[in-house]
Amino acid sequence: MTSDVAALVDAVAELVRIPSVNPLHSGPRAERHGPIGEGALAHRLAERFTDCGAADVVLDEVAPGRPNVYGRFRGRTERLVVVDVHTDTVTVEHMTDPPFDGRVEDGHLYGRGALDSKATLGVLLHLLAAWSRAGLRPEPDLLLVGSVAEEAGGLLGATRFRPWVEQQGLRIDHLVVAEPTEFRPVHGLKGLVLAEVTAHGTAAHSARPDLGVNAIEAIAPVVAAFTAEHRRLQSLPPATELGTGTVSVTQISGGTGGNVIPDRCTMAVGRRIVPGEDPADVLDQLAAIARAACPVPCEITSLIPPAPDGKPGSPAFYQRSDAGLVQFLARTAGTTPTVAPFGANALRYSGLARETVIFGPGSITQAHQATERVAVADLARLADILGAWLAPA
Ligand SMILES: [Zn+2]
C-alpha cells in the first residue's frame, strides 16, 4: 500500500471502529461495545469536519443522543453540492467477525458499516484533510451530511435534514446519497406503502360455527384480491425503468385456539409504488380492494409513520438518467446508470436538489451480512471519482 492509500484506509477504519448500531438493531453484542446509536460517531465527525477546515459544523439533534451532523466546506464557486451518508449501521448480533475491528486483510477493510456506508464518509474526510493541508478548495461548496436512522426507524435523519435545508434557504445543485451501488449511479427507487388490514368477526365455539363469524375465512378473499391486483399491475406498461408497482401480502395472524371461531384476523400488505403514484391514493386503493373483497367489516391502517408531508408512506424517487450528475458519475466510474430495489434516504429528498443520485462502492448484496467488508481498491477508486467531481484547485 502506498502511504496515501494507507491513510485513506485509516480514515475509513477509524469510523468503523466507532460503533453506531441503529437502536432498533441493538442487542447484547453491540451493547458490550458502548452506547448504542449514532451519537459517538456524530460527535467524532463534528471534530473531524473542523480539523478538515469546515466553515460551519452543526450537530442537529434528531432524537435524544442521536444528532445529524452537517459540515460545510467552502468551495471556489457559489454552487452547492451535498453528500448524505447515513451514520447508523444494521445489527452486529449475527456477525461471525469482530464487528468493529476495522482490520485490513486480503485487500479488504472489515467491520460493520465499512461498506454500508462509512466508506464514503472516510474517503471524503481523507480528501478534505489532504486538500486543506495543501491549501486547495473544491470547486463547489460541499455540505457533508451524516444522517441518523436510515437502516431502521423511518429515515428520521433524512426527514429532519430536509426542513433544515429549507430553513437555511439552501439551493442544492447536486445531491449524492451514499449507499453501496457498485459505482453505478442509481437514479430510481420504488416507494412503499405498508398497511395492516383487520377483519372483524364474531367468536363462537368451533362446534357451532353457525353462531360465529370467522374472521380468518373472511380475510381469505382479501388475500386473493391483492394477488389479483398484483397481476393487474404487472400487465400495465411501465412508465420508467423502475417497472410497475407490486402488491405482496407479507404477514397474517389470527385465531385464539383450536376450538374457537376467530373473531379477528390481521394481515400486512406491502405495495411498492412507482413514479407518479401518491402514497395516500395507493392506500385508499388498497382499502377499497379490501372492503370490496371482505364479507365482514374490515379496516386498513398504514404501518409506516406518516412522512413530514403527512403521507402514509414514501413516494418513489426518480431522477432522469440523462441528468448531468448521473451521466458524470457513470462516465467517470466507467459504469452504467441503474435503478434499485432497496430503500434509501433519497426517498425523502424528492425535489430537494436540482439533481439527486445514489452512489457508492461495493454491492448491496454484501451489506447486512455476517461479515462486512469493502475493497481497498474501491476506496482508492472512490477517492478518484469524488476528486474528479469536486475538482479541488
Ligand atoms: Zn446503507
Residues whose N, C-alpha, C, O or C-beta is under 5 A from the ligand:
A	BS01	ZN	D116 S117 A178 E179
